[in-house]
Amino acid sequence: MNKPKIIYPVLSQKGSFTLDENGEFYYVGGGNAGGYAITTESNDINELKYLLGILNSKLTTFFISKVASSFKGGYYSFGKHSFEHFPLPSEELFDSLIIDLVDKMINLNNQIQNVKTPQEEKLLKIQIDKVDNQINNRVYKLYDLSDEEMNIIEEDIGD
């Protein structure tokens, strides 16, 4: 599949979705050993980034933890069947700020691979956590969650 896509492992403790902008990567295997890819009809990279922000959010992990098969060690099946009833927001609610935040997150994660000191790594991780929280808050807003609902997710998922 030589087109932009989101790839992810079937088994994970939380959303571990990754953007393959150039269509260079593939998963092999089956069942709970491999992974899946998500594409869009338009191949629009911004649409994929928008989905990436939603899919890596605490809301998605919370949803999967309630509907998917669980495995030893706190792993869940992020298989196709787990997403059958996952509601995506309507196109009218498209939030370009999520795309901007996902771009920041990708950039920070690229930077952390080249750190030279533990202090530099620590500072980048603080920035990553901050952007991650901003994405989660935008997703909560997108789904019009109440403070009580957000607190339930935050308490259940944690960091």
C-alpha positions as CSV (number, residue, x, y, z in Angstrom):
1,M,0.0,0.0,0.0
2,N,2.2,2.8,-1.3
3,K,0.1,5.7,-0.1
4,P,0.0,7.7,3.1
5,K,-1.6,5.8,6.0
6,I,-1.8,5.4,9.7
7,I,-0.2,2.1,11.0
8,Y,-0.7,0.5,14.3
9,P,-0.1,-2.8,16.2
10,V,-3.0,-5.0,17.1
11,L,-1.8,-5.4,20.7
12,S,-1.0,-2.4,22.7
13,Q,-1.5,-0.9,26.2
14,K,-2.7,2.4,24.6
15,G,-3.1,4.0,21.3
16,S,0.1,3.5,19.4
17,F,-0.9,4.9,16.0
18,T,1.9,6.2,13.7
19,L,1.7,8.2,10.5
20,D,3.5,6.8,7.5
21,E,3.4,9.9,5.3
22,N,5.2,8.3,2.3
23,G,3.6,4.8,2.3
24,E,6.9,3.1,3.1
25,F,5.9,0.7,5.9
26,Y,3.9,-2.5,6.1
27,Y,2.8,-4.9,8.8
28,V,3.1,-8.6,8.4
29,G,1.5,-11.4,10.4
30,G,-2.1,-12.0,11.4
31,G,-4.4,-12.4,14.3
32,N,-2.9,-10.6,17.3
33,A,0.6,-10.7,15.9
34,G,0.6,-8.0,13.3
35,G,-0.9,-4.7,12.7
36,Y,-3.3,-2.7,10.6
37,A,-3.3,0.3,8.3
38,I,-5.9,3.1,8.0
39,T,-6.1,5.1,4.8
40,T,-8.5,7.7,3.5
41,E,-10.1,7.9,0.1
42,S,-8.6,11.3,-0.5
43,N,-5.1,10.4,0.6
44,D,-5.1,13.8,2.4
45,I,-2.3,13.9,4.8
46,N,-4.1,16.5,7.0
47,E,-7.1,14.1,7.3
48,L,-4.7,11.4,8.5
49,K,-3.1,13.7,11.0
50,Y,-6.6,14.7,12.3
51,L,-7.4,11.0,12.7
52,L,-4.0,10.4,14.3
53,G,-4.8,12.9,17.0
54,I,-8.1,11.3,17.8
55,L,-6.8,7.8,17.7
56,N,-3.9,8.4,20.0
57,S,-6.0,10.3,22.5
58,K,-7.0,9.0,26.0
59,L,-10.6,8.9,24.8
60,T,-9.8,6.2,22.2
61,T,-7.7,4.2,24.7
62,F,-10.6,4.5,27.2
63,F,-13.1,3.3,24.6
64,I,-10.9,0.3,23.5
65,S,-10.3,-0.7,27.1
66,K,-14.0,-1.0,27.6
67,V,-14.9,-2.9,24.4
68,A,-11.8,-4.9,23.3
69,S,-10.4,-8.2,24.4
70,S,-7.8,-7.7,27.2
71,F,-4.6,-9.6,27.5
72,K,-2.0,-10.2,30.2
73,G,0.1,-7.2,31.1
74,G,-2.5,-4.6,30.4
75,Y,-2.6,-5.1,26.6
76,Y,-5.8,-4.6,24.6
77,S,-6.7,-5.8,21.1
78,F,-6.8,-2.8,18.8
79,G,-8.1,-5.1,16.0
80,K,-10.7,-4.0,13.5
81,H,-13.6,-5.4,15.5
82,S,-12.7,-3.1,18.4
83,F,-13.3,-0.1,16.2
84,E,-16.6,-1.2,14.7
85,H,-18.6,1.1,17.0
86,F,-16.1,3.8,17.6
87,P,-17.8,7.1,16.7
88,L,-15.8,9.5,14.7
89,P,-16.9,13.2,14.8
90,S,-18.8,14.6,11.8
91,E,-16.8,16.5,9.2
92,E,-18.5,19.7,10.3
93,L,-16.5,19.5,13.6
94,F,-13.1,19.3,11.9
95,D,-10.6,20.9,14.1
96,S,-7.5,22.2,12.4
97,L,-5.8,22.9,15.7
98,I,-5.6,19.1,16.2
99,I,-3.6,18.9,13.0
100,D,-1.2,21.7,14.2
101,L,-0.7,19.9,17.5
102,V,-0.1,16.5,15.8
103,D,2.6,18.3,13.7
104,K,4.2,19.5,16.9
105,M,4.0,16.1,18.4
106,I,5.7,14.5,15.3
107,N,8.4,17.1,15.4
108,L,9.1,16.6,19.1
109,N,9.2,12.9,18.7
110,N,11.7,13.2,15.9
111,Q,13.8,15.6,18.0
112,I,13.9,13.2,21.0
113,Q,15.6,10.6,18.8
114,N,18.6,12.9,18.5
115,V,19.1,14.1,22.1
116,K,22.6,14.2,23.4
117,T,22.0,14.7,27.1
118,P,19.5,13.4,29.7
119,Q,18.5,17.0,30.5
120,E,17.6,17.6,26.8
121,E,15.6,14.4,26.8
122,K,13.8,15.4,30.0
123,L,12.9,18.8,28.6
124,L,11.5,17.3,25.3
125,K,9.4,14.8,27.3
126,I,7.9,17.7,29.2
127,Q,7.0,19.3,25.9
128,I,5.6,16.1,24.5
129,D,3.4,15.6,27.6
130,K,2.2,19.2,27.3
131,V,1.2,18.7,23.6
132,D,-0.3,15.4,24.4
133,N,-2.5,17.0,27.0
134,Q,-3.5,19.7,24.6
135,I,-4.5,17.1,22.0
136,N,-6.5,15.2,24.6
137,N,-8.3,18.4,25.6
138,R,-9.2,19.2,22.0
139,V,-10.5,15.7,21.5
140,Y,-12.6,16.0,24.6
141,K,-14.0,19.2,23.3
142,L,-14.7,17.7,19.9
143,Y,-16.8,15.0,21.5
144,D,-18.5,17.5,23.8
145,L,-17.5,15.7,27.0
146,S,-18.5,17.1,30.4
147,D,-15.9,17.7,33.1
148,E,-17.3,14.6,34.9
149,E,-16.7,12.4,31.8
150,M,-13.2,13.8,31.2
151,N,-12.4,13.1,34.9
152,I,-13.6,9.5,34.5
153,I,-11.3,9.0,31.5
154,E,-8.3,10.7,33.2
155,E,-8.7,8.6,36.3
156,D,-9.2,5.4,34.4
157,I,-6.3,5.9,31.9
158,G,-3.9,8.0,33.9
159,D,-0.6,8.7,32.2
